Amino acid sequence: MRVAIAQLNFLIGDFEGNRAKMVSAVRQAVSGGASLVVFSELSICGYPPLDLLERKEFITRCGQQVEMLASEIDPGTGVLVGGPEFNPGSEGKLLYNAAFFLHGGKIRQVFRKSLLPTYDIFDEYRYFEPNRDFSILEFGGKRLAVTICEDVWDEQPFEGTFSRSRLYITNPLEELVRHEPHAVINLAASPFSHQKMQVKQSIFTGKATRYHIPFIYCNQAGAQTELIFEGGSMAVDSRGRVAERLSFFREDLKVVDLDKLSSGQFQAAGHPVPDRIGMVREALVMGIRDYFGKMGFTRATLGLSGGIDSAVTLALAAEALGPGNLRVLLMPSQYSSEHSVSDSVQLAENLGVQYDIVPIGSLFDRFRETLKPLFGELPEDITEENIQARIRGNLLMALSNKMGLILLNTSNKSETAVGYGTLYGDLSGGLSVLGDVYKTDVYALARHVNSEREVIPDHIITKPPSAELKPDQKDTDSLPPYDELDRILEAYIERQQPADRITGTGLDKRMIEKIIRMVDQNEYKRYQNPPILRISSKAFGVGRRLPLVARY
């Protein structure tokens, strides 16, 4: 029996477009000899549909599209497609997260998700009732255990400061293996996290090894606002070896032989997980491209400061959108170094991006003159620094409005964490590209961009980072070196460690406590951030929900 893994990039709510992609994929799979085609979780509507699931019309249309898909595909081919299903019972939540088995022009069987994640970005119990009845798909002379994403993550440890050996009580696979299936099929929408790629692979290889059953994993590809899905679908043989892996960060389709997976009759290729920073780069490029493409946008702008963050953002945007779709502003003040302008010009010319130089010195002077009657003889402080940032934000938004350009925010995760940014100034934007990338990884991305040729001028990478909002300013005037800062932030934000459990060479207890206070005190700024492309297991935004007003 040959099974096609159809890894596609769906658009939420684009029912006709999603269905057309599936019909095309089924035809391609049939031409490759497949008798069963597997799509990803909630593929008929796109994942995650969020509160669209609370609209009866949306669920009804999902069901209609599944029936239409069944009627349009080859009647001899089996298809597993994900979608929401009305709960036919009189109790519980109104919906199930389901996988529909289509064959012979009809829906023949329905499989429902048992484990509903309610952590980080996930809130599935808000919408769905968990499945409690376990059945097997019998097709093509095979018994197949159909699972949906989290159903194979039953042994996932609870992350955080609590000690917990397992997150779930129910073990769907233990229930399903009693039926002695020939393979486990998993329809997934598993978002990208650069720290979890090896963990994700080990879930499937470990389960296959334990149960001596091959696994077929179909993941969604593409970005949905801030969430990025890397694809990377797999076929794992009964010995726990990755027999086939689909592409990362793009659509793909591969047909695998289930009998060979069961017997291990193939040459193991190894399929190692790719370079971490390379994957982060690909993820961010796809995140930009899909955000613009799915929203109908084409062109972007940003403020090019001569610093590492705006340089990396511009390089990624040029890769995603094409340099001809970018127009950037250089906005030097009296505090900007000569190199900041010349480095920015060199970068824009290296990429072939249109740029304009708009000095803000005279605008800044006018602001100070206007405010002098209010401020009197008070000394200059952070107020004047913020005014410069907001002047630049206003100029960028004016260009955005007039020219129809989307403003890309260039703030990194380290600075966003500690509030090192100005509301309505450098924190403005329609999409935050680096808001989930720590500063140390921003430098790693710059080196990766330059791995084939010097795109980003070397001086941008090697000079000490500075906001250049006052004379001789350096980031280290108010922050520890970024390698130390990022270790503290990663422990506190990703691993949720308290101050007394954060240790490491060069980390001072008082500095750790100061950084944690800065993170907590700046939650109000992050509430007003643009959507942040998520590449970690704990990004600011939908996956990190803390009270704005609290005493803790």
C-alpha positions as CSV (number, residue, x, y, z in Angstrom):
1,M,0.0,0.0,0.0
2,R,1.4,3.4,-1.0
3,V,0.5,6.5,1.1
4,A,1.0,10.1,-0.1
5,I,1.9,12.7,2.5
6,A,0.5,16.0,1.1
7,Q,2.2,18.9,3.0
8,L,0.4,22.1,1.9
9,N,0.2,25.8,2.8
10,F,-3.4,26.7,3.5
11,L,-5.1,30.1,4.0
12,I,-7.5,30.3,6.9
13,G,-11.1,30.5,5.6
14,D,-10.1,30.2,1.9
15,F,-12.4,27.2,1.5
16,E,-12.4,27.0,-2.3
17,G,-8.6,27.7,-2.5
18,N,-7.8,25.1,0.1
19,R,-10.0,22.5,-1.5
20,A,-8.6,23.2,-5.0
21,K,-5.1,22.6,-3.6
22,M,-6.2,19.3,-2.2
23,V,-7.8,18.1,-5.4
24,S,-4.6,18.9,-7.3
25,A,-2.5,17.1,-4.6
26,V,-4.7,14.0,-4.8
27,R,-4.3,13.9,-8.6
28,Q,-0.6,14.1,-8.2
29,A,-0.6,11.4,-5.5
30,V,-2.7,9.1,-7.7
31,S,-0.3,9.5,-10.6
32,G,2.5,8.5,-8.2
33,G,0.7,5.3,-7.3
34,A,-0.8,6.3,-4.0
35,S,-4.0,4.7,-2.8
36,L,-4.3,6.9,0.4
37,V,-3.6,10.6,0.7
38,V,-3.0,12.3,4.0
39,F,-3.5,16.1,4.7
40,S,-2.8,18.1,7.8
41,E,-4.9,19.0,10.8
42,L,-7.9,21.3,10.2
43,S,-6.7,21.5,6.6
44,I,-10.1,22.2,5.1
45,C,-10.2,25.6,6.9
46,G,-6.6,26.3,7.7
47,Y,-5.0,26.2,11.1
48,P,-5.6,28.0,13.6
49,P,-9.1,29.4,12.8
50,L,-9.4,30.6,16.4
51,D,-12.8,32.2,17.2
52,L,-14.0,31.6,13.7
53,L,-14.8,28.2,15.2
54,E,-17.6,29.9,17.2
55,R,-19.5,30.8,14.1
56,K,-22.0,28.2,13.0
57,E,-21.8,29.3,9.3
58,F,-18.0,28.7,9.3
59,I,-18.4,25.1,10.6
60,T,-21.2,24.5,8.2
61,R,-19.1,25.6,5.3
62,C,-16.2,23.4,6.4
63,G,-18.5,20.4,6.3
64,Q,-19.8,21.3,2.9
65,Q,-16.3,21.6,1.6
66,V,-15.3,18.2,2.9
67,E,-18.3,16.7,1.1
68,M,-17.4,18.5,-2.1
69,L,-13.8,17.3,-1.8
70,A,-15.1,13.7,-1.4
71,S,-17.1,14.1,-4.6
72,E,-14.3,15.6,-6.7
73,I,-11.5,13.1,-6.0
74,D,-10.9,9.8,-7.6
75,P,-13.5,7.4,-6.0
76,G,-11.0,4.6,-5.6
77,T,-8.6,6.7,-3.6
78,G,-8.8,7.2,0.2
79,V,-8.2,10.6,1.7
80,L,-7.7,11.8,5.3
81,V,-8.5,15.5,5.7
82,G,-8.7,17.6,8.8
83,G,-11.7,19.8,9.8
84,P,-14.0,20.8,12.6
85,E,-17.1,18.6,13.2
86,F,-20.3,19.4,15.0
87,N,-20.6,17.3,18.2
88,P,-23.5,15.0,17.5
89,G,-24.0,14.3,21.2
90,S,-26.1,16.4,23.6
91,E,-23.3,17.1,26.1
92,G,-19.9,18.7,26.0
93,K,-18.4,21.3,23.7
94,L,-20.1,21.9,20.4
95,L,-17.2,20.7,18.2
96,Y,-14.7,18.0,17.6
97,N,-11.3,18.5,16.0
98,A,-11.7,15.7,13.4
99,A,-10.1,13.8,10.6
100,F,-12.5,12.7,7.9
101,F,-11.9,9.6,5.8
102,L,-13.1,10.1,2.3
103,H,-13.6,7.2,-0.2
104,G,-16.0,6.4,-3.0
105,G,-17.3,10.0,-3.1
106,K,-18.4,10.0,0.6
107,I,-17.3,10.5,4.1
108,R,-16.9,7.0,5.3
109,Q,-15.4,7.4,8.8
110,V,-14.6,10.2,11.3
111,F,-11.7,10.2,13.8
112,R,-11.5,12.8,16.6
113,K,-8.7,14.4,18.5
114,S,-8.3,13.2,22.1
115,L,-5.6,15.4,23.6
116,L,-6.5,19.1,23.3
117,P,-3.4,21.3,24.1
118,T,-4.1,24.3,26.3
119,Y,-0.7,25.9,26.8
120,D,1.5,28.4,25.1
121,I,-0.3,29.4,21.8
122,F,-2.8,26.6,22.0
123,D,-6.3,26.9,23.5
124,E,-8.1,24.0,21.9
125,Y,-10.3,23.1,24.8
126,R,-11.9,26.5,24.3
127,Y,-13.6,25.1,21.2
128,F,-13.4,21.3,21.1
129,E,-14.6,18.3,23.1
130,P,-11.9,15.6,23.6
131,N,-12.5,12.2,22.0
132,R,-13.0,9.2,24.3
133,D,-13.8,6.5,21.7
134,F,-11.0,4.8,19.8
135,S,-11.4,3.1,16.5
136,I,-9.2,1.9,13.6
137,L,-9.4,2.7,9.9
138,E,-9.4,-0.4,7.8
139,F,-8.4,0.4,4.2
140,G,-6.5,-1.3,1.5
141,G,-6.0,-4.5,3.6
142,K,-4.4,-2.4,6.4
143,R,-5.4,-1.4,9.8
144,L,-4.4,2.3,10.4
145,A,-4.4,4.2,13.7
146,V,-5.5,7.8,12.8
147,T,-4.3,10.4,15.3
148,I,-4.3,14.2,15.3
149,C,-1.2,16.2,16.3
150,E,-1.1,16.2,20.1
151,D,-2.5,12.7,20.3
152,V,1.1,11.3,19.9
153,W,2.5,13.9,22.4
154,D,0.9,12.2,25.5
155,E,4.2,11.8,27.3
156,Q,5.2,15.5,26.8
157,P,6.7,16.7,30.1
158,F,5.1,19.8,31.7
159,E,7.4,22.8,31.0
160,G,8.0,25.4,33.6
161,T,8.8,25.6,37.3
162,F,6.4,22.8,38.3
163,S,7.6,19.2,38.4
164,R,5.4,17.0,36.3
165,S,6.4,13.7,34.6
166,R,3.5,13.8,32.1
167,L,1.1,16.5,30.9
168,Y,-1.8,14.1,30.0
169,I,-3.5,11.3,31.7
170,T,-5.0,9.7,28.6
171,N,-2.7,7.8,26.2
172,P,-4.4,7.5,22.8
173,L,-1.7,5.4,21.3
174,E,-2.0,2.8,24.1
175,E,-5.7,2.6,23.3
176,L,-5.1,2.3,19.5
177,V,-2.2,-0.2,19.5
178,R,-4.6,-2.8,21.2
179,H,-6.1,-3.0,17.7
180,E,-2.7,-4.0,16.3
181,P,-2.5,-1.4,13.6
182,H,-0.1,-1.7,10.7
183,A,0.8,2.0,10.9
184,V,0.0,5.2,12.8
185,I,-1.0,8.2,10.8
186,N,-0.7,11.7,12.4
187,L,-2.4,14.8,10.9
188,A,-0.7,17.8,12.4
189,A,-0.4,21.5,12.6
190,S,2.7,21.7,14.7
191,P,4.3,25.2,14.7
192,F,8.0,25.8,14.3
193,S,10.3,26.3,17.3
194,H,14.0,26.4,16.7
195,Q,14.7,24.7,20.1
196,K,12.3,21.8,19.5
197,M,13.2,20.3,16.1
198,Q,15.2,17.4,17.5
199,V,12.5,16.8,20.2
200,K,9.8,16.8,17.5
201,Q,11.6,14.2,15.5
202,S,12.3,12.0,18.6
203,I,8.6,11.9,19.4
204,F,8.0,9.9,16.2
205,T,11.2,7.9,16.1
206,G,10.7,7.0,19.8
207,K,7.1,5.9,19.4
208,A,7.9,3.9,16.3
209,T,10.7,2.1,18.1
210,R,8.6,1.4,21.2
211,Y,5.6,0.0,19.4
212,H,7.5,-1.4,16.3
213,I,5.0,0.4,14.1
214,P,5.8,2.8,11.3
215,F,4.5,6.4,11.7
216,I,3.4,8.8,8.9
217,Y,3.4,12.4,10.1
218,C,1.8,15.1,7.9
219,N,2.5,18.6,9.1
220,Q,1.2,21.9,7.8
221,A,3.6,24.3,6.0
222,G,3.4,28.0,5.8
223,A,2.8,31.0,8.1
224,Q,-0.5,32.2,9.6
225,T,0.1,35.7,11.0
226,E,2.7,35.2,13.7
227,L,2.7,31.3,13.7
228,I,5.1,29.6,11.4
229,F,4.7,25.9,10.4
230,E,7.9,24.4,9.0
231,G,6.3,21.3,7.4
232,G,9.1,18.7,7.7
233,S,6.6,15.9,7.5
234,M,8.1,12.4,8.0
235,A,7.7,8.8,7.3
236,V,9.3,6.7,10.1
237,D,9.8,3.0,9.8
238,S,9.1,0.3,12.4
239,R,12.7,0.4,13.6
240,G,12.4,4.2,14.4
241,R,14.4,5.4,11.4
242,V,13.4,8.5,9.4
243,A,12.8,6.9,6.0
244,E,11.5,10.0,4.3
245,R,11.3,13.7,5.2
246,L,9.5,16.3,3.2
247,S,10.8,19.8,2.6
248,F,11.0,22.5,5.3
249,F,9.2,25.8,4.8
250,R,7.5,25.0,1.6
251,E,4.8,22.7,0.1
252,D,5.8,19.2,-0.8
253,L,4.3,15.8,-1.6
254,K,5.9,12.4,-1.3
255,V,4.5,8.9,-1.7
256,V,5.8,6.2,0.7
257,D,5.4,2.4,0.6
258,L,3.8,1.3,3.8
259,D,5.0,-2.3,3.4
260,K,8.6,-1.2,3.2
261,L,8.2,1.0,6.2
262,S,6.8,-2.0,8.1
263,S,9.7,-4.3,7.1
264,G,12.5,-1.6,7.1
265,Q,13.3,-2.5,3.5
266,F,15.1,0.7,2.5
267,Q,18.4,2.4,2.7
268,A,18.4,4.6,5.8
269,A,19.4,8.1,4.8
270,G,19.7,9.6,8.3
271,H,17.8,12.8,7.5
272,P,19.5,15.0,10.2
273,V,17.8,18.1,11.5
274,P,19.2,21.1,9.6
275,D,21.3,23.9,10.9
276,R,19.4,25.9,13.6
277,I,20.2,29.4,12.4
278,G,19.6,28.4,8.8
279,M,16.2,27.2,9.8
280,V,15.4,30.4,11.7
281,R,16.4,32.4,8.6
282,E,14.1,30.3,6.4
283,A,11.3,30.6,9.0
284,L,11.4,34.4,9.1
285,V,11.6,34.7,5.4
286,M,8.6,32.5,5.0
287,G,6.8,34.4,7.8
288,I,7.3,37.7,6.0
289,R,6.4,36.3,2.6
290,D,3.2,34.6,3.8
291,Y,2.0,37.6,5.9
292,F,2.3,39.8,2.9
293,G,1.0,37.3,0.3
294,K,-2.0,36.1,2.4
295,M,-3.0,39.7,3.3
296,G,-2.6,41.0,-0.2
297,F,0.3,43.3,0.6
298,T,3.3,43.6,-1.7
299,R,5.6,46.4,-0.5
300,A,7.3,47.3,2.7
301,T,9.4,50.0,4.4
302,L,11.6,50.2,7.5
303,G,14.0,52.6,9.2
304,L,17.6,51.8,8.3
305,S,19.6,53.0,11.3
306,G,23.1,51.5,10.6
307,G,22.5,49.0,13.4
308,I,22.4,45.2,13.2
309,D,18.7,44.8,13.8
310,S,17.5,46.9,10.9
311,A,20.2,45.5,8.7
312,V,19.1,41.9,9.3
313,T,15.4,42.8,8.9
314,L,16.1,44.5,5.6
315,A,18.1,41.5,4.3
316,L,15.4,39.1,5.3
317,A,12.7,41.3,3.8
318,A,14.6,41.6,0.5
319,E,14.8,37.8,0.4
320,A,11.1,37.4,1.1
321,L,9.6,40.2,-1.0
322,G,12.3,41.1,-3.5
323,P,14.4,44.2,-3.3
324,G,12.2,46.1,-5.7
325,N,9.3,45.9,-3.3
326,L,11.2,47.8,-0.5
327,R,11.8,51.5,0.1
328,V,13.7,52.4,3.3
329,L,14.4,55.6,5.2
330,L,17.7,56.7,6.7
331,M,17.0,59.3,9.3
332,P,20.2,60.6,10.9
333,S,20.3,63.0,13.8
334,Q,23.1,65.1,15.2
335,Y,24.0,62.0,17.3
336,S,24.3,59.6,14.4
337,S,27.8,58.5,13.5
338,E,29.1,59.0,10.0
339,H,29.4,55.2,9.7
340,S,25.7,54.7,10.5
341,V,24.8,56.6,7.3
342,S,27.5,55.2,5.1
343,D,27.0,51.6,6.3
344,S,23.2,51.9,5.7
345,V,23.8,53.3,2.2
346,Q,26.2,50.4,1.4
347,L,23.7,47.8,2.7
348,A,20.8,49.3,0.6
349,E,23.0,49.4,-2.5
350,N,24.3,45.8,-1.9
351,L,20.7,44.6,-1.9
352,G,19.4,46.9,-4.6
353,V,16.9,48.6,-2.3
354,Q,15.6,52.1,-2.9
355,Y,16.5,54.4,0.0
356,D,16.0,58.0,1.0
357,I,18.0,60.1,3.5
358,V,15.8,62.3,5.7
359,P,17.8,64.1,8.5
360,I,15.7,64.7,11.6
361,G,18.0,67.3,13.3
362,S,15.8,70.3,12.4
363,L,12.6,68.5,13.4
364,F,14.1,67.5,16.7
365,D,15.1,71.2,17.3
366,R,11.6,72.3,16.6
367,F,10.2,69.9,19.1
368,R,12.6,71.1,21.8
369,E,11.7,74.7,21.0
370,T,8.0,74.0,21.1
371,L,8.3,72.1,24.4
372,K,10.6,74.5,26.2
373,P,7.8,76.6,27.7
374,L,6.4,73.4,29.2
375,F,9.8,71.8,30.3
376,G,11.4,75.0,31.5
377,E,15.0,74.4,32.7
378,L,14.5,70.7,33.4
379,P,17.6,68.8,32.1
380,E,17.3,66.6,29.0
381,D,16.7,62.9,29.7
382,I,15.0,59.9,28.1
383,T,12.2,62.2,27.0
384,E,14.4,63.8,24.3
385,E,15.6,60.3,23.3
386,N,12.0,59.1,22.8
387,I,11.1,62.3,20.8
388,Q,13.7,61.3,18.3
389,A,12.4,57.8,18.0
390,R,8.8,59.1,17.6
391,I,9.9,61.6,14.9
392,R,11.3,58.6,13.0
393,G,8.2,56.6,13.6
394,N,6.0,59.4,12.2
395,L,8.1,59.8,9.1
396,L,8.0,56.0,8.5
397,M,4.2,55.9,9.0
398,A,3.8,58.9,6.7
399,L,5.7,57.1,4.0
400,S,3.7,53.9,4.7
401,N,0.4,55.7,4.3
402,K,1.3,57.7,1.2
403,M,3.0,55.0,-0.7
404,G,1.0,52.0,0.5
405,L,4.0,50.3,2.3
406,I,3.8,48.1,5.3
407,L,6.1,49.2,8.1
408,L,8.3,46.3,9.3
409,N,9.3,46.6,13.0
410,T,13.0,45.9,13.6
411,S,13.1,45.4,17.4
412,N,14.8,42.2,18.7
413,K,13.6,40.0,21.6
414,S,16.3,41.1,24.0
415,E,15.3,44.7,23.7
416,T,11.6,44.0,23.6
417,A,12.0,42.0,26.8
418,V,13.6,44.7,28.9
419,G,11.6,47.6,27.4
420,Y,14.5,49.0,25.4
421,G,12.3,50.7,22.9
422,T,9.9,53.6,22.4
423,L,6.1,53.2,22.1
424,Y,4.9,54.9,18.9
425,G,8.5,55.2,17.8
426,D,10.8,52.3,17.1
427,L,8.2,49.9,18.4
428,S,5.8,50.9,15.6
429,G,5.0,48.6,12.7
430,G,2.6,46.2,11.0
431,L,4.8,43.1,11.6
432,S,7.7,42.4,14.0
433,V,10.3,40.4,12.2
434,L,12.9,39.9,14.9
435,G,10.7,40.2,18.0
436,D,11.3,36.6,18.9
437,V,15.0,36.6,18.1
438,Y,17.5,37.3,20.9
439,K,20.3,39.8,20.0
440,T,23.0,37.1,20.0
441,D,21.0,35.2,17.4
442,V,20.5,38.4,15.4
443,Y,24.3,38.5,15.0
444,A,24.3,34.8,14.0
445,L,21.7,35.6,11.4
446,A,23.8,38.4,10.0
447,R,26.8,36.1,9.7
448,H,24.5,33.5,8.0
449,V,23.3,36.2,5.5
450,N,26.9,37.0,4.8
451,S,28.0,33.3,4.4
452,E,28.1,33.5,0.6
453,R,28.9,37.2,0.1
454,E,29.1,40.3,2.1
455,V,25.6,41.7,2.0
456,I,25.6,43.3,5.5
457,P,28.7,45.6,5.8
458,D,31.1,44.0,8.3
459,H,31.3,47.3,10.3
460,I,27.6,46.9,11.2
461,I,28.3,43.5,12.7
462,T,31.5,44.4,14.5
463,K,30.7,47.8,16.0
464,P,29.3,48.2,19.5
465,P,25.5,48.4,19.4
466,S,24.0,51.8,20.1
467,A,20.6,53.5,19.8
468,E,22.5,56.8,19.0
469,L,20.0,59.0,20.8
470,K,22.5,60.9,22.8
471,P,26.3,61.6,22.6
472,D,28.5,58.4,22.7
473,Q,25.6,56.2,23.7
474,K,26.1,52.4,23.9
475,D,23.6,49.7,24.7
476,T,25.9,48.5,27.5
477,D,25.4,51.9,29.3
478,S,22.0,50.5,30.5
479,L,22.2,46.7,29.7
480,P,24.7,44.0,30.4
481,P,26.6,42.5,27.4
482,Y,24.1,40.7,25.2
483,D,25.5,37.2,25.7
484,E,24.9,37.6,29.5
485,L,21.5,39.3,29.0
486,D,20.2,36.7,26.6
487,R,21.1,33.8,29.0
488,I,19.1,35.5,31.8
489,L,16.2,36.2,29.5
490,E,16.1,32.7,28.0
491,A,16.0,31.2,31.5
492,Y,13.3,33.5,32.7
493,I,11.1,33.7,29.6
494,E,11.4,30.3,27.9
495,R,12.1,28.1,31.0
496,Q,10.3,30.3,33.5
497,Q,13.0,30.1,36.1
498,P,13.0,32.4,39.1
499,A,16.0,34.6,39.9
500,D,17.5,32.2,42.4
501,R,17.6,29.4,39.9
502,I,19.3,31.3,37.1
503,T,23.0,30.7,37.3
504,G,26.0,30.8,35.0
505,T,29.5,32.2,34.5
506,G,29.6,35.9,34.7
507,L,25.9,36.3,35.9
508,D,25.6,38.6,38.9
509,K,22.6,38.0,41.3
510,R,21.8,41.7,41.4
511,M,22.0,42.0,37.7
512,I,19.7,39.0,37.3
513,E,17.1,40.6,39.6
514,K,17.4,43.9,37.8
515,I,16.8,42.3,34.4
516,I,13.7,40.3,35.7
517,R,12.3,43.6,37.1
518,M,12.8,45.2,33.7
519,V,11.0,42.4,32.0
520,D,8.0,42.5,34.4
521,Q,7.7,46.3,34.4
522,N,7.6,46.5,30.6
523,E,4.6,44.2,30.0
524,Y,2.5,47.3,29.1
525,K,4.8,48.0,26.1
526,R,4.5,44.5,24.8
527,Y,0.7,44.7,24.9
528,Q,1.0,47.2,22.1
529,N,3.5,45.4,19.9
530,P,2.7,44.5,16.3
531,P,2.4,40.7,15.6
532,I,5.7,39.0,16.3
533,L,6.9,36.2,14.0
534,R,7.2,33.2,16.4
535,I,10.3,31.0,16.2
536,S,10.7,29.9,19.8
537,S,8.7,28.0,22.3
538,K,7.7,31.1,24.2
539,A,7.3,34.2,22.1
540,F,5.9,37.5,23.3
541,G,2.3,37.7,22.1
542,V,-0.5,35.1,22.0
543,G,1.7,32.4,23.7
544,R,2.7,34.5,26.7
545,R,-0.3,35.8,28.7
546,L,0.5,37.7,31.8
547,P,-1.6,40.3,33.7
548,L,-0.8,43.8,32.9
549,V,-1.7,45.0,36.4
550,A,-0.3,42.8,39.1
551,R,1.9,42.9,42.2
552,Y,4.1,39.8,41.8
